Amino acid sequence: MVRESAVVALRWEGPQSVKAARSAIAAGSQVEIELPLEDHYALYRHLHPEATRAADQLDASGGAELLASIASVAGMEDVLKLRAAIQRAHYRVRVTSPEPLLTLIPPVRTR
């Protein structure tokens, strides 16, 4: 049987968001962090450095390693503080944009 987890919606506010996200991860909840709108192109450039120009859409998924690229965007450095919690809980990371959203997805649990 698959267990549905709650979704915790946050707005990026640096250390406060990290603390709230860690608590949600500890509870097994999915976390959706709304990132600043102005970060869309910076996120794209940092996630796709080989691209010759930024695209209008961004959809990148992975594990905790994805946080390093996100943290390289000015103002997003604190996102790296989620790495240990994400790895420990086996969460997946997804970034979508043009309305930047960082989603931390718990593993599917079966009973």
C-alpha positions as a LaTeX table, in Angstrom:
\begin{tabular}{lrrr}
\hline
Residue & $x$ (\AA) & $y$ (\AA) & $z$ (\AA) \\
\hline
Met1 & 0.00 & 0.00 & 0.00 \\
Val2 & 1.34 & 3.44 & $-0.91$ \\
Arg3 & 1.25 & 6.11 & 1.74 \\
Glu4 & 0.38 & 9.64 & 0.66 \\
Ser5 & 2.45 & 12.34 & 2.34 \\
Ala6 & 1.42 & 15.87 & 3.13 \\
Val7 & 2.78 & 18.74 & 1.06 \\
Val8 & 4.46 & 21.58 & 2.93 \\
Ala9 & 4.51 & 24.82 & 0.90 \\
Leu10 & 7.19 & 27.39 & 1.75 \\
Arg11 & 8.56 & 30.60 & 0.30 \\
Trp12 & 12.35 & 30.92 & 0.08 \\
Glu13 & 13.56 & 32.97 & 3.04 \\
Gly14 & 17.02 & 31.50 & 3.50 \\
Pro15 & 17.76 & 29.94 & 6.91 \\
Gln16 & 14.10 & 30.03 & 8.00 \\
Ser17 & 13.10 & 28.01 & 4.94 \\
Val18 & 15.91 & 25.52 & 5.55 \\
Lys19 & 14.74 & 24.94 & 9.12 \\
Ala20 & 11.10 & 24.46 & 8.06 \\
Ala21 & 12.11 & 22.16 & 5.18 \\
Arg22 & 14.24 & 19.99 & 7.48 \\
Ser23 & 11.28 & 19.58 & 9.84 \\
Ala24 & 9.01 & 18.62 & 6.95 \\
Ile25 & 11.57 & 16.10 & 5.66 \\
Ala26 & 11.84 & 14.56 & 9.14 \\
Ala27 & 8.05 & 14.15 & 9.07 \\
Gly28 & 8.17 & 12.51 & 5.64 \\
Ser29 & 6.35 & 15.33 & 3.88 \\
Gln30 & 6.88 & 16.58 & 0.35 \\
Val31 & 8.29 & 20.11 & 0.40 \\
Glu32 & 7.60 & 22.79 & $-2.23$ \\
Ile33 & 9.72 & 25.91 & $-1.89$ \\
Glu34 & 8.71 & 28.88 & $-4.01$ \\
Leu35 & 11.89 & 30.58 & $-5.18$ \\
Pro36 & 12.23 & 34.24 & $-6.20$ \\
Leu37 & 10.82 & 34.89 & $-9.69$ \\
Glu38 & 13.92 & 36.79 & $-10.72$ \\
Asp39 & 16.04 & 33.65 & $-10.24$ \\
His40 & 14.60 & 31.79 & $-13.26$ \\
Tyr41 & 17.38 & 32.65 & $-15.72$ \\
Ala42 & 20.16 & 32.34 & $-13.13$ \\
Leu43 & 18.89 & 28.89 & $-12.16$ \\
Tyr44 & 18.76 & 27.84 & $-15.81$ \\
Arg45 & 22.30 & 29.08 & $-16.48$ \\
His46 & 23.69 & 27.32 & $-13.40$ \\
Leu47 & 21.87 & 24.05 & $-14.13$ \\
His48 & 22.70 & 24.11 & $-17.86$ \\
Pro49 & 26.09 & 25.87 & $-18.20$ \\
Glu50 & 26.60 & 24.30 & $-21.64$ \\
Ala51 & 23.52 & 26.05 & $-23.08$ \\
Thr52 & 24.18 & 28.95 & $-25.44$ \\
Arg53 & 21.08 & 30.78 & $-24.18$ \\
Ala54 & 18.56 & 30.34 & $-21.38$ \\
Ala55 & 15.28 & 28.64 & $-22.22$ \\
Asp56 & 11.84 & 29.75 & $-21.09$ \\
Gln57 & 11.21 & 26.46 & $-19.27$ \\
Leu58 & 13.29 & 24.61 & $-16.70$ \\
Asp59 & 12.66 & 21.12 & $-15.38$ \\
Ala60 & 15.57 & 19.38 & $-13.69$ \\
Ser61 & 15.44 & 16.39 & $-11.36$ \\
Gly62 & 18.02 & 14.48 & $-9.39$ \\
Gly63 & 19.30 & 13.78 & $-5.94$ \\
Ala64 & 20.99 & 15.94 & $-3.35$ \\
Glu65 & 23.80 & 16.71 & $-5.84$ \\
Leu66 & 21.40 & 19.05 & $-7.67$ \\
Leu67 & 21.51 & 21.37 & $-4.65$ \\
Ala68 & 25.08 & 22.45 & $-5.45$ \\
Ser69 & 24.00 & 24.03 & $-8.75$ \\
Ile70 & 21.03 & 25.73 & $-7.10$ \\
Ala71 & 23.22 & 27.02 & $-4.27$ \\
Ser72 & 25.56 & 28.67 & $-6.78$ \\
Val73 & 22.83 & 31.23 & $-7.55$ \\
Ala74 & 23.26 & 34.41 & $-5.49$ \\
Gly75 & 21.01 & 34.33 & $-2.44$ \\
Met76 & 20.47 & 30.56 & $-2.61$ \\
Glu77 & 23.62 & 29.47 & $-0.77$ \\
Asp78 & 21.71 & 28.16 & 2.27 \\
Val79 & 19.97 & 25.50 & 0.16 \\
Leu80 & 23.11 & 23.37 & 0.56 \\
Lys81 & 22.23 & 22.99 & 4.24 \\
Leu82 & 19.44 & 20.63 & 3.13 \\
Arg83 & 21.84 & 18.15 & 1.53 \\
Ala84 & 22.36 & 15.88 & 4.56 \\
Ala85 & 18.64 & 15.68 & 5.39 \\
Ile86 & 17.77 & 14.90 & 1.76 \\
Gln87 & 20.41 & 12.19 & 1.51 \\
Arg88 & 19.49 & 10.64 & 4.86 \\
Ala89 & 15.78 & 10.50 & 3.95 \\
His90 & 16.42 & 9.39 & 0.32 \\
Tyr91 & 14.48 & 12.35 & $-1.11$ \\
Arg92 & 14.58 & 13.41 & $-4.78$ \\
Val93 & 15.04 & 17.03 & $-5.84$ \\
Arg94 & 13.19 & 18.76 & $-8.67$ \\
Val95 & 13.47 & 22.35 & $-9.89$ \\
Thr96 & 10.89 & 23.76 & $-12.29$ \\
Ser97 & 10.45 & 27.24 & $-13.71$ \\
Pro98 & 9.59 & 29.94 & $-15.15$ \\
Glu99 & 7.91 & 30.29 & $-11.77$ \\
Pro100 & 10.84 & 28.79 & $-9.85$ \\
Leu101 & 9.83 & 25.97 & $-7.54$ \\
Leu102 & 12.14 & 23.64 & $-5.63$ \\
Thr103 & 10.34 & 20.40 & $-4.80$ \\
Leu104 & 11.75 & 17.87 & $-2.35$ \\
Ile105 & 10.06 & 14.54 & $-2.99$ \\
Pro106 & 10.00 & 11.73 & $-0.43$ \\
Pro107 & 10.57 & 8.16 & $-1.53$ \\
Val108 & 7.52 & 6.05 & $-2.27$ \\
Arg109 & 6.87 & 3.86 & 0.73 \\
Thr110 & 5.02 & 0.58 & 0.60 \\
Arg111 & 3.57 & $-1.40$ & 3.47 \\
\hline
\end{tabular}
